[in-house]
Amino acid sequence: MPTIFKYFNLRITMNPRGNEHNPPHVHAYYKDDLAIIDIKSGEITKGYIPNDQYQIARRFIEENRETLLTLWEEDPQDFDRF
């Protein structure tokens, strides 16, 4: 899964061809923790990351929601936008 955002130990990835397993989401990794975050709502749907890292991830999603939703439908080669 390509990394689309990295901030210290927080890493956000998105699965290429994500539209094959909706709803649109990203994977947020922090140390040994993993959370699945819904792109549309910004809410954690599965897993856990500490609140500070979740707020950073959520802000990234909010600021890039339209691009993330577009990427969800497009070819993984377009992931170089970040």
PDB file of N, CA, C and O in Angstrom:
ATOM      1  N   MET A   1       0.826  -1.167   0.000  1.00  0.00           N
ATOM      2  CA  MET A   1       0.000   0.000   0.000  1.00  0.00           C
ATOM      3  C   MET A   1       0.881   1.244   0.000  1.00  0.00           C
ATOM      4  O   MET A   1       1.731   1.390   0.878  1.00  0.00           O
ATOM      5  N   PRO A   2       0.699   2.131  -0.951  1.00  0.00           N
ATOM      6  CA  PRO A   2       1.518   3.337  -0.998  1.00  0.00           C
ATOM      7  C   PRO A   2       1.251   4.275   0.177  1.00  0.00           C
ATOM      8  O   PRO A   2       0.103   4.477   0.575  1.00  0.00           O
ATOM      9  N   THR A   3       2.316   4.840   0.722  1.00  0.00           N
ATOM     10  CA  THR A   3       2.196   5.850   1.765  1.00  0.00           C
ATOM     11  C   THR A   3       1.866   7.172   1.100  1.00  0.00           C
ATOM     12  O   THR A   3       2.560   7.601   0.177  1.00  0.00           O
ATOM     13  N   ILE A   4       0.795   7.826   1.574  1.00  0.00           N
ATOM     14  CA  ILE A   4       0.393   9.103   0.985  1.00  0.00           C
ATOM     15  C   ILE A   4       0.660  10.277   1.919  1.00  0.00           C
ATOM     16  O   ILE A   4       0.573  11.432   1.503  1.00  0.00           O
ATOM     17  N   PHE A   5       0.987   9.987   3.191  1.00  0.00           N
ATOM     18  CA  PHE A   5       1.273  11.046   4.150  1.00  0.00           C
ATOM     19  C   PHE A   5       2.121  10.454   5.265  1.00  0.00           C
ATOM     20  O   PHE A   5       1.861   9.349   5.741  1.00  0.00           O
ATOM     21  N   LYS A   6       3.139  11.207   5.674  1.00  0.00           N
ATOM     22  CA  LYS A   6       3.986  10.763   6.774  1.00  0.00           C
ATOM     23  C   LYS A   6       4.335  11.966   7.631  1.00  0.00           C
ATOM     24  O   LYS A   6       4.730  13.015   7.122  1.00  0.00           O
ATOM     25  N   TYR A   7       4.184  11.803   8.933  1.00  0.00           N
ATOM     26  CA  TYR A   7       4.494  12.860   9.880  1.00  0.00           C
ATOM     27  C   TYR A   7       5.088  12.195  11.106  1.00  0.00           C
ATOM     28  O   TYR A   7       4.366  11.580  11.891  1.00  0.00           O
ATOM     29  N   PHE A   8       6.379  12.311  11.278  1.00  0.00           N
ATOM     30  CA  PHE A   8       7.111  11.615  12.332  1.00  0.00           C
ATOM     31  C   PHE A   8       6.768  10.129  12.273  1.00  0.00           C
ATOM     32  O   PHE A   8       7.031   9.498  11.249  1.00  0.00           O
ATOM     33  N   ASN A   9       6.195   9.541  13.323  1.00  0.00           N
ATOM     34  CA  ASN A   9       5.897   8.107  13.329  1.00  0.00           C
ATOM     35  C   ASN A   9       4.499   7.768  12.828  1.00  0.00           C
ATOM     36  O   ASN A   9       4.098   6.604  12.859  1.00  0.00           O
ATOM     37  N   LEU A  10       3.762   8.759  12.371  1.00  0.00           N
ATOM     38  CA  LEU A  10       2.430   8.523  11.809  1.00  0.00           C
ATOM     39  C   LEU A  10       2.561   8.344  10.308  1.00  0.00           C
ATOM     40  O   LEU A  10       3.189   9.155   9.629  1.00  0.00           O
ATOM     41  N   ARG A  11       1.963   7.275   9.793  1.00  0.00           N
ATOM     42  CA  ARG A  11       2.007   6.999   8.354  1.00  0.00           C
ATOM     43  C   ARG A  11       0.599   6.672   7.881  1.00  0.00           C
ATOM     44  O   ARG A  11      -0.086   5.846   8.484  1.00  0.00           O
ATOM     45  N   ILE A  12       0.166   7.321   6.797  1.00  0.00           N
ATOM     46  CA  ILE A  12      -1.162   7.067   6.239  1.00  0.00           C
ATOM     47  C   ILE A  12      -0.991   6.464   4.858  1.00  0.00           C
ATOM     48  O   ILE A  12      -0.252   6.980   4.020  1.00  0.00           O
ATOM     49  N   THR A  13      -1.685   5.369   4.643  1.00  0.00           N
ATOM     50  CA  THR A  13      -1.620   4.677   3.366  1.00  0.00           C
ATOM     51  C   THR A  13      -3.022   4.517   2.798  1.00  0.00           C
ATOM     52  O   THR A  13      -4.021   4.596   3.513  1.00  0.00           O
ATOM     53  N   MET A  14      -3.064   4.289   1.486  1.00  0.00           N
ATOM     54  CA  MET A  14      -4.328   3.992   0.817  1.00  0.00           C
ATOM     55  C   MET A  14      -4.079   2.850  -0.146  1.00  0.00           C
ATOM     56  O   MET A  14      -3.064   2.819  -0.841  1.00  0.00           O
ATOM     57  N   ASN A  15      -4.997   1.925  -0.183  1.00  0.00           N
ATOM     58  CA  ASN A  15      -4.874   0.759  -1.039  1.00  0.00           C
ATOM     59  C   ASN A  15      -5.173   1.132  -2.494  1.00  0.00           C
ATOM     60  O   ASN A  15      -6.244   1.670  -2.776  1.00  0.00           O
ATOM     61  N   PRO A  16      -4.260   0.862  -3.412  1.00  0.00           N
ATOM     62  CA  PRO A  16      -4.578   1.076  -4.825  1.00  0.00           C
ATOM     63  C   PRO A  16      -5.796   0.247  -5.211  1.00  0.00           C
ATOM     64  O   PRO A  16      -5.997  -0.865  -4.722  1.00  0.00           O
ATOM     65  N   ARG A  17      -6.593   0.810  -6.092  1.00  0.00           N
ATOM     66  CA  ARG A  17      -7.832   0.153  -6.502  1.00  0.00           C
ATOM     67  C   ARG A  17      -8.769   0.008  -5.311  1.00  0.00           C
ATOM     68  O   ARG A  17      -9.489  -0.982  -5.181  1.00  0.00           O
ATOM     69  N   GLY A  18      -8.742   1.014  -4.446  1.00  0.00           N
ATOM     70  CA  GLY A  18      -9.543   0.976  -3.236  1.00  0.00           C
ATOM     71  C   GLY A  18     -11.025   0.841  -3.485  1.00  0.00           C
ATOM     72  O   GLY A  18     -11.752   0.306  -2.647  1.00  0.00           O
ATOM     73  N   ASN A  19     -11.491   1.327  -4.646  1.00  0.00           N
ATOM     74  CA  ASN A  19     -12.918   1.272  -4.900  1.00  0.00           C
ATOM     75  C   ASN A  19     -13.437  -0.155  -4.993  1.00  0.00           C
ATOM     76  O   ASN A  19     -14.643  -0.370  -5.118  1.00  0.00           O
ATOM     77  N   GLU A  20     -12.541  -1.128  -4.934  1.00  0.00           N
ATOM     78  CA  GLU A  20     -12.963  -2.525  -4.957  1.00  0.00           C
ATOM     79  C   GLU A  20     -13.368  -2.996  -3.565  1.00  0.00           C
ATOM     80  O   GLU A  20     -13.914  -4.090  -3.424  1.00  0.00           O
ATOM     81  N   HIS A  21     -13.112  -2.196  -2.536  1.00  0.00           N
ATOM     82  CA  HIS A  21     -13.565  -2.554  -1.189  1.00  0.00           C
ATOM     83  C   HIS A  21     -13.981  -1.304  -0.427  1.00  0.00           C
ATOM     84  O   HIS A  21     -13.258  -0.799   0.432  1.00  0.00           O
ATOM     85  N   ASN A  22     -15.167  -0.823  -0.771  1.00  0.00           N
ATOM     86  CA  ASN A  22     -15.742   0.376  -0.163  1.00  0.00           C
ATOM     87  C   ASN A  22     -16.136   0.114   1.279  1.00  0.00           C
ATOM     88  O   ASN A  22     -16.241  -1.052   1.661  1.00  0.00           O
ATOM     89  N   PRO A  23     -16.358   1.125   2.097  1.00  0.00           N
ATOM     90  CA  PRO A  23     -16.363   2.558   1.813  1.00  0.00           C
ATOM     91  C   PRO A  23     -14.946   3.113   1.719  1.00  0.00           C
ATOM     92  O   PRO A  23     -14.001   2.489   2.203  1.00  0.00           O
ATOM     93  N   PRO A  24     -14.792   4.276   1.104  1.00  0.00           N
ATOM     94  CA  PRO A  24     -13.469   4.889   0.968  1.00  0.00           C
ATOM     95  C   PRO A  24     -12.823   5.110   2.338  1.00  0.00           C
ATOM     96  O   PRO A  24     -13.438   5.677   3.241  1.00  0.00           O
ATOM     97  N   HIS A  25     -11.580   4.657   2.480  1.00  0.00           N
ATOM     98  CA  HIS A  25     -10.889   4.770   3.761  1.00  0.00           C
ATOM     99  C   HIS A  25      -9.384   4.800   3.556  1.00  0.00           C
ATOM    100  O   HIS A  25      -8.874   4.473   2.484  1.00  0.00           O
ATOM    101  N   VAL A  26      -8.693   5.199   4.606  1.00  0.00           N
ATOM    102  CA  VAL A  26      -7.233   5.145   4.640  1.00  0.00           C
ATOM    103  C   VAL A  26      -6.827   4.310   5.845  1.00  0.00           C
ATOM    104  O   VAL A  26      -7.620   4.076   6.757  1.00  0.00           O
ATOM    105  N   HIS A  27      -5.580   3.870   5.829  1.00  0.00           N
ATOM    106  CA  HIS A  27      -5.000   3.127   6.941  1.00  0.00           C
ATOM    107  C   HIS A  27      -3.999   4.062   7.615  1.00  0.00           C
ATOM    108  O   HIS A  27      -3.091   4.579   6.965  1.00  0.00           O
ATOM    109  N   ALA A  28      -4.169   4.275   8.916  1.00  0.00           N
ATOM    110  CA  ALA A  28      -3.263   5.132   9.676  1.00  0.00           C
ATOM    111  C   ALA A  28      -2.465   4.259  10.639  1.00  0.00           C
ATOM    112  O   ALA A  28      -3.036   3.568  11.483  1.00  0.00           O
ATOM    113  N   TYR A  29      -1.152   4.297  10.506  1.00  0.00           N
ATOM    114  CA  TYR A  29      -0.252   3.498  11.336  1.00  0.00           C
ATOM    115  C   TYR A  29       0.521   4.422  12.264  1.00  0.00           C
ATOM    116  O   TYR A  29       1.030   5.462  11.846  1.00  0.00           O
ATOM    117  N   TYR A  30       0.600   4.031  13.516  1.00  0.00           N
ATOM    118  CA  TYR A  30       1.439   4.746  14.473  1.00  0.00           C
ATOM    119  C   TYR A  30       2.088   3.694  15.366  1.00  0.00           C
ATOM    120  O   TYR A  30       1.411   3.021  16.144  1.00  0.00           O
ATOM    121  N   LYS A  31       3.409   3.562  15.244  1.00  0.00           N
ATOM    122  CA  LYS A  31       4.155   2.527  15.957  1.00  0.00           C
ATOM    123  C   LYS A  31       3.495   1.173  15.696  1.00  0.00           C
ATOM    124  O   LYS A  31       3.458   0.732  14.547  1.00  0.00           O
ATOM    125  N   ASP A  32       2.974   0.502  16.723  1.00  0.00           N
ATOM    126  CA  ASP A  32       2.341  -0.805  16.524  1.00  0.00           C
ATOM    127  C   ASP A  32       0.831  -0.722  16.365  1.00  0.00           C
ATOM    128  O   ASP A  32       0.164  -1.754  16.303  1.00  0.00           O
ATOM    129  N   ASP A  33       0.279   0.483  16.297  1.00  0.00           N
ATOM    130  CA  ASP A  33      -1.167   0.659  16.209  1.00  0.00           C
ATOM    131  C   ASP A  33      -1.602   0.913  14.773  1.00  0.00           C
ATOM    132  O   ASP A  33      -0.859   1.482  13.973  1.00  0.00           O
ATOM    133  N   LEU A  34      -2.816   0.483  14.464  1.00  0.00           N
ATOM    134  CA  LEU A  34      -3.401   0.681  13.138  1.00  0.00           C
ATOM    135  C   LEU A  34      -4.860   1.063  13.303  1.00  0.00           C
ATOM    136  O   LEU A  34      -5.593   0.436  14.067  1.00  0.00           O
ATOM    137  N   ALA A  35      -5.279   2.098  12.580  1.00  0.00           N
ATOM    138  CA  ALA A  35      -6.685   2.489  12.547  1.00  0.00           C
ATOM    139  C   ALA A  35      -7.114   2.639  11.094  1.00  0.00           C
ATOM    140  O   ALA A  35      -6.366   3.147  10.259  1.00  0.00           O
ATOM    141  N   ILE A  36      -8.321   2.192  10.812  1.00  0.00           N
ATOM    142  CA  ILE A  36      -8.942   2.413   9.513  1.00  0.00           C
ATOM    143  C   ILE A  36      -9.834   3.638   9.684  1.00  0.00           C
ATOM    144  O   ILE A  36     -10.696   3.670  10.561  1.00  0.00           O
ATOM    145  N   ILE A  37      -9.616   4.658   8.829  1.00  0.00           N
ATOM    146  CA  ILE A  37     -10.358   5.914   8.966  1.00  0.00           C
ATOM    147  C   ILE A  37     -11.164   6.161   7.697  1.00  0.00           C
ATOM    148  O   ILE A  37     -10.617   6.183   6.595  1.00  0.00           O
ATOM    149  N   ASP A  38     -12.462   6.345   7.867  1.00  0.00           N
ATOM    150  CA  ASP A  38     -13.371   6.638   6.765  1.00  0.00           C
ATOM    151  C   ASP A  38     -13.043   8.022   6.206  1.00  0.00           C
ATOM    152  O   ASP A  38     -12.956   8.990   6.961  1.00  0.00           O
ATOM    153  N   ILE A  39     -12.862   8.118   4.898  1.00  0.00           N
ATOM    154  CA  ILE A  39     -12.501   9.399   4.274  1.00  0.00           C
ATOM    155  C   ILE A  39     -13.653  10.396   4.363  1.00  0.00           C
ATOM    156  O   ILE A  39     -13.426  11.578   4.620  1.00  0.00           O
ATOM    157  N   LYS A  40     -14.878   9.939   4.155  1.00  0.00           N
ATOM    158  CA  LYS A  40     -16.011  10.866   4.135  1.00  0.00           C
ATOM    159  C   LYS A  40     -16.329  11.439   5.507  1.00  0.00           C
ATOM    160  O   LYS A  40     -16.610  12.631   5.623  1.00  0.00           O
ATOM    161  N   SER A  41     -16.290  10.618   6.544  1.00  0.00           N
ATOM    162  CA  SER A  41     -16.660  11.094   7.879  1.00  0.00           C
ATOM    163  C   SER A  41     -15.462  11.495   8.729  1.00  0.00           C
ATOM    164  O   SER A  41     -15.603  12.282   9.665  1.00  0.00           O
ATOM    165  N   GLY A  42     -14.285  10.962   8.414  1.00  0.00           N
ATOM    166  CA  GLY A  42     -13.101  11.218   9.232  1.00  0.00           C
ATOM    167  C   GLY A  42     -13.073  10.401  10.515  1.00  0.00           C
ATOM    168  O   GLY A  42     -12.208  10.612  11.365  1.00  0.00           O
ATOM    169  N   GLU A  43     -14.004   9.478  10.661  1.00  0.00           N
ATOM    170  CA  GLU A  43     -14.106   8.672  11.880  1.00  0.00           C
ATOM    171  C   GLU A  43     -13.334   7.362  11.749  1.00  0.00           C
ATOM    172  O   GLU A  43     -13.224   6.794  10.662  1.00  0.00           O
ATOM    173  N   ILE A  44     -12.803   6.894  12.875  1.00  0.00           N
ATOM    174  CA  ILE A  44     -12.165   5.578  12.909  1.00  0.00           C
ATOM    175  C   ILE A  44     -13.262   4.520  12.840  1.00  0.00           C
ATOM    176  O   ILE A  44     -14.192   4.528  13.646  1.00  0.00           O
ATOM    177  N   THR A  45     -13.150   3.620  11.882  1.00  0.00           N
ATOM    178  CA  THR A  45     -14.142   2.559  11.750  1.00  0.00           C
ATOM    179  C   THR A  45     -13.642   1.226  12.291  1.00  0.00           C
ATOM    180  O   THR A  45     -14.425   0.312  12.549  1.00  0.00           O
ATOM    181  N   LYS A  46     -12.324   1.130  12.459  1.00  0.00           N
ATOM    182  CA  LYS A  46     -11.750  -0.106  12.983  1.00  0.00           C
ATOM    183  C   LYS A  46     -10.363   0.210  13.520  1.00  0.00           C
ATOM    184  O   LYS A  46      -9.655   1.048  12.960  1.00  0.00           O
ATOM    185  N   GLY A  47      -9.973  -0.449  14.591  1.00  0.00           N
ATOM    186  CA  GLY A  47      -8.634  -0.294  15.127  1.00  0.00           C
ATOM    187  C   GLY A  47      -8.492   0.909  16.041  1.00  0.00           C
ATOM    188  O   GLY A  47      -9.475   1.446  16.552  1.00  0.00           O
ATOM    189  N   TYR A  48      -7.248   1.318  16.235  1.00  0.00           N
ATOM    190  CA  TYR A  48      -6.936   2.373  17.206  1.00  0.00           C
ATOM    191  C   TYR A  48      -5.592   3.013  16.873  1.00  0.00           C
ATOM    192  O   TYR A  48      -4.649   2.330  16.470  1.00  0.00           O
ATOM    193  N   ILE A  49      -5.516   4.322  17.045  1.00  0.00           N
ATOM    194  CA  ILE A  49      -4.256   5.057  17.163  1.00  0.00           C
ATOM    195  C   ILE A  49      -4.481   6.095  18.265  1.00  0.00           C
ATOM    196  O   ILE A  49      -5.620   6.499  18.500  1.00  0.00           O
ATOM    197  N   PRO A  50      -3.421   6.531  18.941  1.00  0.00           N
ATOM    198  CA  PRO A  50      -3.587   7.536  19.992  1.00  0.00           C
ATOM    199  C   PRO A  50      -4.259   8.808  19.458  1.00  0.00           C
ATOM    200  O   PRO A  50      -4.119   9.151  18.284  1.00  0.00           O
ATOM    201  N   ASN A  51      -4.984   9.492  20.334  1.00  0.00           N
ATOM    202  CA  ASN A  51      -5.771  10.653  19.935  1.00  0.00           C
ATOM    203  C   ASN A  51      -4.946  11.740  19.248  1.00  0.00           C
ATOM    204  O   ASN A  51      -5.409  12.320  18.266  1.00  0.00           O
ATOM    205  N   ASP A  52      -3.750  12.030  19.729  1.00  0.00           N
ATOM    206  CA  ASP A  52      -2.938  13.073  19.085  1.00  0.00           C
ATOM    207  C   ASP A  52      -2.668  12.741  17.620  1.00  0.00           C
ATOM    208  O   ASP A  52      -2.776  13.611  16.756  1.00  0.00           O
ATOM    209  N   GLN A  53      -2.319  11.490  17.339  1.00  0.00           N
ATOM    210  CA  GLN A  53      -2.044  11.075  15.970  1.00  0.00           C
ATOM    211  C   GLN A  53      -3.338  11.019  15.154  1.00  0.00           C
ATOM    212  O   GLN A  53      -3.346  11.336  13.964  1.00  0.00           O
ATOM    213  N   TYR A  54      -4.421  10.614  15.802  1.00  0.00           N
ATOM    214  CA  TYR A  54      -5.711  10.592  15.111  1.00  0.00           C
ATOM    215  C   TYR A  54      -6.096  11.997  14.667  1.00  0.00           C
ATOM    216  O   TYR A  54      -6.599  12.170  13.557  1.00  0.00           O
ATOM    217  N   GLN A  55      -5.874  12.999  15.504  1.00  0.00           N
ATOM    218  CA  GLN A  55      -6.225  14.364  15.136  1.00  0.00           C
ATOM    219  C   GLN A  55      -5.387  14.861  13.954  1.00  0.00           C
ATOM    220  O   GLN A  55      -5.890  15.588  13.098  1.00  0.00           O
ATOM    221  N   ILE A  56      -4.124  14.473  13.908  1.00  0.00           N
ATOM    222  CA  ILE A  56      -3.272  14.825  12.762  1.00  0.00           C
ATOM    223  C   ILE A  56      -3.801  14.151  11.500  1.00  0.00           C
ATOM    224  O   ILE A  56      -3.918  14.786  10.451  1.00  0.00           O
ATOM    225  N   ALA A  57      -4.119  12.868  11.607  1.00  0.00           N
ATOM    226  CA  ALA A  57      -4.650  12.125  10.452  1.00  0.00           C
ATOM    227  C   ALA A  57      -5.976  12.712   9.996  1.00  0.00           C
ATOM    228  O   ALA A  57      -6.216  12.876   8.800  1.00  0.00           O
ATOM    229  N   ARG A  58      -6.818  13.021  10.944  1.00  0.00           N
ATOM    230  CA  ARG A  58      -8.135  13.574  10.609  1.00  0.00           C
ATOM    231  C   ARG A  58      -7.994  14.922   9.901  1.00  0.00           C
ATOM    232  O   ARG A  58      -8.699  15.191   8.929  1.00  0.00           O
ATOM    233  N   ARG A  59      -7.082  15.767  10.388  1.00  0.00           N
ATOM    234  CA  ARG A  59      -6.847  17.057   9.739  1.00  0.00           C
ATOM    235  C   ARG A  59      -6.357  16.860   8.301  1.00  0.00           C
ATOM    236  O   ARG A  59      -6.812  17.545   7.385  1.00  0.00           O
ATOM    237  N   PHE A  60      -5.423  15.916   8.110  1.00  0.00           N
ATOM    238  CA  PHE A  60      -4.939  15.622   6.759  1.00  0.00           C
ATOM    239  C   PHE A  60      -6.096  15.195   5.856  1.00  0.00           C
ATOM    240  O   PHE A  60      -6.203  15.650   4.717  1.00  0.00           O
ATOM    241  N   ILE A  61      -6.957  14.320   6.369  1.00  0.00           N
ATOM    242  CA  ILE A  61      -8.101  13.849   5.576  1.00  0.00           C
ATOM    243  C   ILE A  61      -9.037  15.011   5.244  1.00  0.00           C
ATOM    244  O   ILE A  61      -9.463  15.151   4.098  1.00  0.00           O
ATOM    245  N   GLU A  62      -9.358  15.840   6.231  1.00  0.00           N
ATOM    246  CA  GLU A  62     -10.254  16.979   6.000  1.00  0.00           C
ATOM    247  C   GLU A  62      -9.694  17.926   4.945  1.00  0.00           C
ATOM    248  O   GLU A  62     -10.428  18.403   4.079  1.00  0.00           O
ATOM    249  N   GLU A  63      -8.399  18.196   5.017  1.00  0.00           N
ATOM    250  CA  GLU A  63      -7.778  19.139   4.080  1.00  0.00           C
ATOM    251  C   GLU A  63      -7.625  18.557   2.677  1.00  0.00           C
ATOM    252  O   GLU A  63      -7.476  19.307   1.712  1.00  0.00           O
ATOM    253  N   ASN A  64      -7.661  17.232   2.552  1.00  0.00           N
ATOM    254  CA  ASN A  64      -7.419  16.583   1.262  1.00  0.00           C
ATOM    255  C   ASN A  64      -8.559  15.654   0.840  1.00  0.00           C
ATOM    256  O   ASN A  64      -8.376  14.790  -0.018  1.00  0.00           O
ATOM    257  N   ARG A  65      -9.729  15.833   1.441  1.00  0.00           N
ATOM    258  CA  ARG A  65     -10.858  14.912   1.206  1.00  0.00           C
ATOM    259  C   ARG A  65     -11.181  14.736  -0.278  1.00  0.00           C
ATOM    260  O   ARG A  65     -11.304  13.608  -0.754  1.00  0.00           O
ATOM    261  N   GLU A  66     -11.317  15.824  -0.998  1.00  0.00           N
ATOM    262  CA  GLU A  66     -11.695  15.721  -2.420  1.00  0.00           C
ATOM    263  C   GLU A  66     -10.652  14.938  -3.216  1.00  0.00           C
ATOM    264  O   GLU A  66     -11.001  14.091  -4.039  1.00  0.00           O
ATOM    265  N   THR A  67      -9.381  15.220  -2.971  1.00  0.00           N
ATOM    266  CA  THR A  67      -8.313  14.508  -3.668  1.00  0.00           C
ATOM    267  C   THR A  67      -8.315  13.034  -3.289  1.00  0.00           C
ATOM    268  O   THR A  67      -8.164  12.170  -4.153  1.00  0.00           O
ATOM    269  N   LEU A  68      -8.484  12.741  -2.004  1.00  0.00           N
ATOM    270  CA  LEU A  68      -8.506  11.346  -1.561  1.00  0.00           C
ATOM    271  C   LEU A  68      -9.665  10.577  -2.193  1.00  0.00           C
ATOM    272  O   LEU A  68      -9.495   9.437  -2.624  1.00  0.00           O
ATOM    273  N   LEU A  69     -10.835  11.198  -2.247  1.00  0.00           N
ATOM    274  CA  LEU A  69     -11.981  10.522  -2.864  1.00  0.00           C
ATOM    275  C   LEU A  69     -11.769  10.312  -4.360  1.00  0.00           C
ATOM    276  O   LEU A  69     -12.196   9.301  -4.918  1.00  0.00           O
ATOM    277  N   THR A  70     -11.112  11.265  -4.999  1.00  0.00           N
ATOM    278  CA  THR A  70     -10.793  11.101  -6.419  1.00  0.00           C
ATOM    279  C   THR A  70      -9.796   9.962  -6.603  1.00  0.00           C
ATOM    280  O   THR A  70      -9.966   9.120  -7.486  1.00  0.00           O
ATOM    281  N   LEU A  71      -8.757   9.935  -5.772  1.00  0.00           N
ATOM    282  CA  LEU A  71      -7.764   8.863  -5.864  1.00  0.00           C
ATOM    283  C   LEU A  71      -8.384   7.498  -5.615  1.00  0.00           C
ATOM    284  O   LEU A  71      -7.969   6.505  -6.212  1.00  0.00           O
ATOM    285  N   TRP A  72      -9.366   7.447  -4.744  1.00  0.00           N
ATOM    286  CA  TRP A  72     -10.041   6.187  -4.425  1.00  0.00           C
ATOM    287  C   TRP A  72     -10.582   5.539  -5.711  1.00  0.00           C
ATOM    288  O   TRP A  72     -10.612   4.314  -5.833  1.00  0.00           O
ATOM    289  N   GLU A  73     -11.003   6.370  -6.651  1.00  0.00           N
ATOM    290  CA  GLU A  73     -11.599   5.877  -7.896  1.00  0.00           C
ATOM    291  C   GLU A  73     -10.595   5.733  -9.030  1.00  0.00           C
ATOM    292  O   GLU A  73     -10.916   5.146 -10.063  1.00  0.00           O
ATOM    293  N   GLU A  74      -9.372   6.264  -8.856  1.00  0.00           N
ATOM    294  CA  GLU A  74      -8.432   6.323  -9.970  1.00  0.00           C
ATOM    295  C   GLU A  74      -7.347   5.268  -9.891  1.00  0.00           C
ATOM    296  O   GLU A  74      -7.305   4.443  -8.978  1.00  0.00           O
ATOM    297  N   ASP A  75      -6.483   5.326 -10.871  1.00  0.00           N
ATOM    298  CA  ASP A  75      -5.351   4.425 -10.987  1.00  0.00           C
ATOM    299  C   ASP A  75      -4.317   4.731  -9.915  1.00  0.00           C
ATOM    300  O   ASP A  75      -4.081   5.901  -9.613  1.00  0.00           O
ATOM    301  N   PRO A  76      -3.689   3.706  -9.329  1.00  0.00           N
ATOM    302  CA  PRO A  76      -2.699   3.944  -8.272  1.00  0.00           C
ATOM    303  C   PRO A  76      -1.504   4.776  -8.716  1.00  0.00           C
ATOM    304  O   PRO A  76      -0.806   5.321  -7.861  1.00  0.00           O
ATOM    305  N   GLN A  77      -1.243   4.896  -9.987  1.00  0.00           N
ATOM    306  CA  GLN A  77      -0.135   5.709 -10.448  1.00  0.00           C
ATOM    307  C   GLN A  77      -0.356   7.180 -10.162  1.00  0.00           C
ATOM    308  O   GLN A  77       0.592   7.964 -10.190  1.00  0.00           O
ATOM    309  N   ASP A  78      -1.616   7.573  -9.883  1.00  0.00           N
ATOM    310  CA  ASP A  78      -1.917   8.954  -9.568  1.00  0.00           C
ATOM    311  C   ASP A  78      -1.582   9.321  -8.133  1.00  0.00           C
ATOM    312  O   ASP A  78      -1.768  10.471  -7.735  1.00  0.00           O
ATOM    313  N   PHE A  79      -1.095   8.375  -7.352  1.00  0.00           N
ATOM    314  CA  PHE A  79      -0.826   8.606  -5.948  1.00  0.00           C
ATOM    315  C   PHE A  79       0.347   9.551  -5.729  1.00  0.00           C
ATOM    316  O   PHE A  79       0.619   9.922  -4.587  1.00  0.00           O
ATOM    317  N   ASP A  80       1.037   9.946  -6.766  1.00  0.00           N
ATOM    318  CA  ASP A  80       2.178  10.844  -6.583  1.00  0.00           C
ATOM    319  C   ASP A  80       1.722  12.294  -6.346  1.00  0.00           C
ATOM    320  O   ASP A  80       2.555  13.200  -6.330  1.00  0.00           O
ATOM    321  N   ARG A  81       0.438  12.521  -6.166  1.00  0.00           N
ATOM    322  CA  ARG A  81      -0.058  13.868  -5.902  1.00  0.00           C
ATOM    323  C   ARG A  81       0.339  14.376  -4.531  1.00  0.00           C
ATOM    324  O   ARG A  81       0.302  15.581  -4.284  1.00  0.00           O
ATOM    325  N   PHE A  82       0.715  13.482  -3.643  1.00  0.00           N
ATOM    326  CA  PHE A  82       1.054  13.880  -2.275  1.00  0.00           C
ATOM    327  C   PHE A  82       2.535  13.935  -2.090  1.00  0.00           C
ATOM    328  O   PHE A  82       3.010  14.252  -0.999  1.00  0.00           O
TER     329      PHE A  82
END
